[in-house]
């Protein structure tokens, strides 16, 4: 992966459900001007230097998605010299020689979502979730890494600190990272039900290190990764789908973890001290809006979010 000024941000938004616009958490306004969490990610990505935004959605929500955020962001990006594109995740997009199992109703997960955008990626790129706030510093760190020369199998992960990603309102699932002395990922353990406690955090009553690095599904990748992903999708249909045809998912962190175990890739963990925000529970909403109010009051963002660029 050569150093390049051309960097794309892939936003995985296909998980937004059929109730689009009717209280779905990804579209909840988080400030007084009606911006949603995705707006802040797009703002921070543009400011960091990303020059292409790719929304990964489903075809059935295209018109609603564009009405709520897409058309507005496309207009802002046009003025900022940033390209906007759409990729469409479809349950029927599967490897040649296979068929969609009868009764299957959902797409195949985040790995398939990234594959849906393969024709739109021409250089190094980042991948994020649509409904997570990652922080301004984090986008800068990741973009700087993408712009440096790397091999085709050298990737990166934004490594958040666990204590900065917990909810006050219940347990959360996090990819708890094992990192070697050189700062490279060796393993990700998908860990459910991590709860905040009076003196830290715990999983099923057992303490867990609140200073551990965790993955929030924010990756820095090369175009060559897409070839590995295609091969992995074929293996997924061969090995996993037959045992769970209606619910099996081809998940990005699990696949990357498999590549790590096979020593086919390296993943550098880029530590960030930014606090993650997200609406995991409806009760999280007041805290999230309060956090954004504080960020605006502290001058991190302007009241008119995109006025930096237009």
C-alpha positions in Angstrom: 0.0 0.0 0.0 1.8 3.1 -1.2 1.5 6.4 0.6 -1.3 8.4 -1.0 -3.4 11.5 -0.6 -6.4 9.5 -1.8 -8.2 8.0 1.2 -11.7 6.8 1.5 -13.9 6.3 4.5 -16.4 3.4 4.3 -19.4 3.9 6.6 -21.3 0.7 7.3 -25.0 1.8 7.5 -26.8 -1.2 6.0 -27.8 -2.3 9.5 -30.3 0.5 9.7 -33.6 -1.3 9.8 -36.9 -1.1 7.9 -38.2 1.3 10.6 -35.8 3.9 9.1 -36.7 7.4 10.5 -39.1 6.0 13.1 -36.9 6.1 16.2 -34.0 4.0 14.8 -31.0 4.7 17.0 -28.6 5.6 14.1 -30.8 8.6 13.2 -31.5 10.0 16.6 -30.4 13.8 16.7 -27.6 14.4 19.1 -27.5 18.2 19.1 -29.8 21.2 18.9 -29.4 21.4 15.1 -30.6 17.9 14.3 -27.2 16.4 13.5 -26.8 12.7 14.1 -23.7 10.8 15.3 -22.8 10.0 11.6 -22.5 13.7 10.9 -19.7 14.1 13.4 -17.8 11.2 12.0 -18.1 12.7 8.5 -17.0 16.1 9.7 -14.0 14.6 11.5 -13.0 12.5 8.5 -13.1 15.5 6.2 -11.1 17.6 8.6 -8.6 14.8 8.9 -8.1 14.7 5.1 -10.3 11.9 3.9 -11.5 12.8 0.4 -14.1 10.2 -0.3 -17.0 9.0 1.7 -18.7 5.8 0.8 -22.1 5.0 2.4 -22.8 1.2 2.6 -26.6 0.8 2.8 -29.3 -1.4 1.5 -31.2 -0.5 -1.7 -34.6 -0.5 0.1 -33.6 2.4 2.3 -31.8 4.5 -0.3 -34.4 7.2 -0.7 -35.0 7.5 3.0 -31.3 7.6 3.8 -30.7 10.3 1.2 -33.6 12.3 2.5 -32.4 12.2 6.1 -28.6 12.6 5.7 -27.2 11.6 2.3 -28.3 14.5 0.1 -27.3 17.0 2.8 -23.9 15.5 3.3 -23.4 15.2 -0.5 -24.0 19.0 -0.8 -21.5 19.8 1.9 -18.9 17.4 0.6 -19.2 18.8 -2.9 -18.3 22.3 -1.5 -15.4 20.7 0.5 -14.0 18.9 -2.6 -14.9 15.4 -1.1 -16.5 12.7 -3.2 -19.6 10.8 -2.0 -20.5 7.4 -3.3 -23.0 4.6 -2.4 -22.5 0.9 -2.1 -25.5 -1.4 -1.7 -25.3 -4.5 0.5 -27.6 -7.2 -0.7 -28.3 -10.6 0.7 -28.1 -12.0 -2.8 -24.5 -10.9 -3.4 -22.9 -14.2 -2.7 -19.9 -16.1 -4.2 -20.5 -17.9 -7.5 -21.7 -21.5 -7.2 -23.7 -20.9 -4.0 -27.3 -20.2 -3.5 -29.1 -18.1 -0.8 -30.6 -20.5 1.8 -34.4 -20.7 1.7 -35.8 -18.5 4.5 -32.7 -16.2 4.8 -33.9 -12.6 5.3 -30.8 -10.6 6.4 -27.5 -9.6 4.7 -24.4 -11.5 5.6 -22.6 -9.1 8.0 -19.9 -6.5 8.1 -17.5 -8.5 6.0 -20.0 -8.6 3.1 -20.7 -4.9 3.7 -17.1 -4.0 2.9 -17.1 -6.3 -0.1 -20.1 -4.4 -1.5 -17.8 -1.3 -1.8 -14.9 -3.0 -3.5 -15.4 -1.3 -6.9 -15.4 2.1 -5.1 -12.0 1.7 -3.3 -8.9 2.6 -5.2 -6.5 3.3 -2.4 -6.1 3.0 1.3 -9.3 3.2 3.2 -10.9 3.2 6.7 -14.0 1.4 7.8 -16.3 2.5 10.6 -19.8 1.8 12.1 -22.5 4.3 11.3 -23.7 4.8 14.8 -20.5 5.2 16.8 -18.7 8.5 17.7 -15.0 7.9 17.4 -13.5 11.3 18.2 -11.7 13.9 16.2 -8.2 12.9 17.2 -8.8 9.3 16.2 -9.7 10.2 12.6 -6.5 12.2 12.4 -4.3 9.4 13.7 -5.9 6.8 11.4 -5.7 9.1 8.3 -2.0 9.9 9.0 -1.3 6.1 9.2 -3.1 5.5 5.9 -1.0 8.1 4.1 2.3 6.5 5.0 3.7 3.6 2.9 2.7 0.2 4.1 2.7 -3.3 2.6 -0.4 -4.8 1.2 -1.0 -7.0 4.3 -0.1 -4.3 6.9 -3.3 -2.9 8.5 -4.3 -0.9 11.5 -6.9 -0.6 14.2 -8.0 2.3 16.3 -7.3 1.0 19.8 -9.7 2.6 22.3 -9.2 2.4 26.0 -12.0 0.2 27.5 -12.9 2.7 30.3 -13.6 5.3 27.5 -16.2 3.0 25.8 -18.5 1.8 28.7 -22.1 2.6 29.2 -23.7 3.8 32.5 -26.9 1.9 31.6 -25.9 -1.7 31.1 -23.5 -4.2 29.7 -21.7 -3.7 26.3 -19.9 -6.0 24.0 -16.3 -5.1 23.1 -13.5 -6.6 21.1 -10.8 -6.8 23.9 -7.4 -6.7 22.2 -4.2 -8.5 23.0 -1.3 -6.3 21.9 2.4 -7.2 21.8 5.3 -5.1 23.1 5.7 -3.5 19.6 2.1 -2.3 19.5 0.7 -5.0 17.2 -2.5 -6.9 17.6 -2.2 -10.6 18.4 -5.8 -11.4 19.2 -9.2 -9.9 19.6 -11.6 -11.5 22.1 -15.2 -10.6 21.5 -16.4 -10.0 25.1 -20.1 -9.6 25.9 -21.7 -8.0 29.0 -18.9 -5.8 30.1 -20.4 -3.6 32.9 -19.1 -0.5 34.6 -18.5 -1.0 38.3 -17.7 1.3 41.2 -14.0 0.6 40.9 -13.7 -0.3 37.2 -15.4 -2.9 35.0 -16.4 -6.5 35.2 -17.6 -9.4 33.1 -20.0 -11.8 34.8 -18.6 -10.6 38.2 -15.0 -10.9 37.2 -12.9 -7.7 37.1 -11.5 -6.7 33.7 -8.7 -4.3 33.0 -10.3 -0.9 32.2 -7.1 0.2 30.5 -7.1 -2.6 28.0 -7.3 -1.7 24.3 -10.6 -2.5 22.6 -11.8 -2.5 19.0 -14.7 -0.4 18.1 -14.6 -1.7 14.5 -12.5 1.2 13.1 -9.9 -0.3 10.7 -7.3 1.0 8.3 -7.0 -1.3 5.3 -5.4 -1.6 1.9 -7.2 -2.4 -1.4 -5.4 -5.8 -1.4 -7.4 -6.7 1.7 -10.5 -6.9 -0.5 -9.0 -10.0 -2.3 -8.5 -11.7 1.0 -12.0 -10.8 2.0 -13.4 -12.3 -1.2 -11.6 -15.5 -0.5 -12.8 -15.5 3.1 -16.4 -15.1 2.0 -16.1 -18.2 -0.2 -14.7 -20.1 2.8 -17.5 -18.8 5.0 -20.1 -20.2 2.6 -18.3 -23.5 2.4 -17.6 -24.0 6.2 -20.1 -21.8 8.2 -23.3 -21.2 6.3 -24.3 -24.9 6.1 -24.4 -25.2 9.9 -26.4 -21.9 10.4 -28.0 -20.9 7.1 -30.5 -18.4 8.4 -28.3 -16.5 10.9 -24.6 -17.0 10.1 -22.7 -13.7 9.6 -19.4 -12.9 8.0 -18.0 -10.4 10.5 -15.1 -8.2 9.8 -13.3 -8.5 13.2 -13.7 -12.3 13.3 -12.2 -12.6 9.8 -9.3 -10.3 10.5 -8.7 -12.3 13.7 -8.5 -15.5 11.6 -6.0 -13.9 9.3 -3.9 -12.8 12.3 -3.9 -16.4 13.7 -2.8 -17.6 10.3 0.0 -15.0 10.3 -1.1 -13.7 6.9 -1.4 -10.0 8.0 -0.2 -7.6 10.7 -2.4 -5.1 12.5 -0.9 -2.1 14.2 -2.9 -0.8 17.1 -3.2 3.0 17.0 -3.9 4.0 20.5 -6.5 6.8 21.0 -7.5 8.4 24.2 -10.7 9.8 22.6 -14.0 8.8 24.4 -16.4 6.7 22.4 -20.1 7.6 22.4 -23.0 5.6 21.2 -26.6 4.9 21.9 -26.4 1.3 23.0 -29.5 1.8 25.2 -32.2 4.4 25.0 -31.1 5.6 28.4 -27.7 6.5 26.8 -29.3 9.3 24.7 -29.2 12.1 27.4 -25.6 11.4 28.2 -24.6 11.4 24.5 -26.4 14.7 23.8 -24.8 16.2 26.9 -21.4 15.1 25.7 -21.9 16.8 22.4 -23.1 19.9 24.1 -19.9 20.0 26.1 -17.8 19.4 23.0 -19.5 22.4 21.3 -19.1 24.5 24.5 -15.4 23.6 24.7 -14.9 24.7 21.1 -14.1 21.3 19.7 -17.0 21.7 17.3 -18.9 24.7 16.0 -22.6 25.2 16.6 -23.0 25.0 12.8 -21.1 21.8 12.5 -20.0 22.0 8.9 -19.2 25.7 8.7 -15.5 24.7 8.8 -15.9 23.7 5.2 -18.6 25.8 3.6 
